[in-house]
Amino acid sequence: MRRVFPLLLAALTLAARPAKAPSLTRAVRLGRAAQVLAARYHIDPPLAQEIILAAQHEHIPVGIAFRLVRRESGFRVDALGRAGEIGLTQIKPATARLFAPHISVAALYLPRVNLRLGFRYAVEITRRHHGDWYRGLTGYHFGPRVADTVSVPRDSLKYASSIILTGS
């Protein structure tokens, strides 16, 4: 009985201690990463944080996510392409509706929505090509049919290389 009591007391003491919230630690790391990446890309930390969270949620490497957004929109939330592409990831409304059927055009200007749908589309095309980011990004920018061709056009590879190989 004497041996059990100290073990029980130790267990109760540990249980009574407030545990460090893992979400707080994660939030601190996320905040630091957002600060570093915001400085690197000359953007506001809240936008950097949105990009990090969306990249993690959609399973896209954070570096590729930042370079994709920089290449597509120059980090402009209100960017509008010549062919009707919208927002940070320059996603077309018809493409967005493949993943969110009832999405409105106005919603595509919201960073969180635009980033998640754009990254989801990039990941989907990349998965179709067995994780080949060159073909995935080519399909993202030029359309899935271009990425499906046997010989990818030079401009397509140049676009994908500008995102994959750029270090900053």
N, C-alpha and C positions, 0 to 999 in steps of 0.2 A: 504494500500500500504506500509506503514511503517513497518508493521509486516512481510510482505512477503519478503522485501528486505534483512533484516538480515538473514533470513533462506536461501535465495538463495545464499547470499554471503558465508554463512557457508558451504553450499553444494559444491560450487565452490572451496572453499579453501581445503576441504577434497579431492575433486577429483584431485586437482592439486598436492597434496602430493604424492611423490613416495611411492607406496605400497611395503611392504616387500615381497619379492618373496618367496612364500611358498616352491618352489623347493630349495632355498638356505637353509631354515630352515631344510628341509628334508635331504639335503646333509650333513649338519652339524651333524644331528642326526645319519645318516648312517655312516659318518666318525668316530664318537665316538664309535658307536656299533662295527664297524669293528676293531677299535683299541683294544677294550676290548676283543673281541672274538679272534683276532689274538694273543693277549698275552696269553689267556687261552689255545688255541690249538697249540701255538708255530708255527704259520704260518705267512706269509707276509700279511700285511693289505690289499693290493689289492685283494688277493685271498679271504680273509674273506669277503670283500665287494662284490665280485662276487657271493659268496655263499649266502649271505644275499639277494641280488637282485634276484637271481634265485629262492630262496625259497619263497620270497614274490610274484614273478611273477606266480609261479606254485601253490601257496596256500598250502605250506607245512610248518609246524612249524619250525622256524629257528633252534631251539635246535636239533630237529630230523634231519634236513638237515646236520648240522655240524657233528653230531655223525654218520650219514650214510656215509658221505664222509670219515671220519676218519676210520671207520670200513672197508669200501670197498677198499680204496686205500692208506690210511695213508697220505692223502692230496697230493699224487704224481700225477701230471698232466700227466706224461708219463707212468703210471701204465698199465701193460698188464697182464691179467689173463691167466690161463692155458687153458681155454675154449674159448679164443679170446675176452674176455671182455676188454674194453678200457677205459682209463682215470679215472677221479676223482670218477665217480659213477659206474665204471666197467660195463658199458652197452654194450651189444652185438650189432654189426652192424645190425643184422636182427631185433632186438627189436627196435632199433632207427628208422629203416625204417618204422615201424608201425606208427610213429608220424611225420616223415619227409622222405617221400618216396625216394627223390633224394639225401639224405645225403651221403657224401663220408666218407670213413674211416679216412682220414686225418682230416676232420672237427670234428670228435669225440675227437680229442686231444685238441681242443680249449676249455678252461674252460667254457666259457659262453654257448656254444652249448651243451657240455657234461652234465653240471649241469642241464640245462633246460630240456633236454630230459630224463635224469635219474630221476629227480624229477617228471616230468610229468608221467612217467611210475609208479613210486611209488604211486603217488596220484590216478592214474587210478585204480590200483589194490586195493587200500584202499577204494575207492568209491564203487567198486564191492562188498566189504564186509561191507558196511554201516558205513564207517568211523572207522572200527576196525584196528588200526595201527599194532597190533600184526599180524593179518592175512595179512595185506597189505605188511608189511616188510618181512614176511615169503614168500609171493608170489614173492616179488622183488628178494629175494636172491635165493630161491630154485625153483622158477617157479610157475606160477599161479595154476597149477594143485595141487600142494602140499597144497596151501592155501585153495583150494576148498574142500579138504577132511574133513570129519567129525571130525576125531581126528588128530590134527596136531602133527607131530613127535617132540620128545623132543628136538632134535638139532635145529629144526626150531624155537621153542619157545625160546630157549637159545639165538639164533641169534637176534631175535626181542627184547628180554628183554635187551640185551647188548646195544641196541640203544635207546630204550624207557626209561629204568630205570637209565641209567648212567647219573649222574648229570653234568658231565663236559666233 
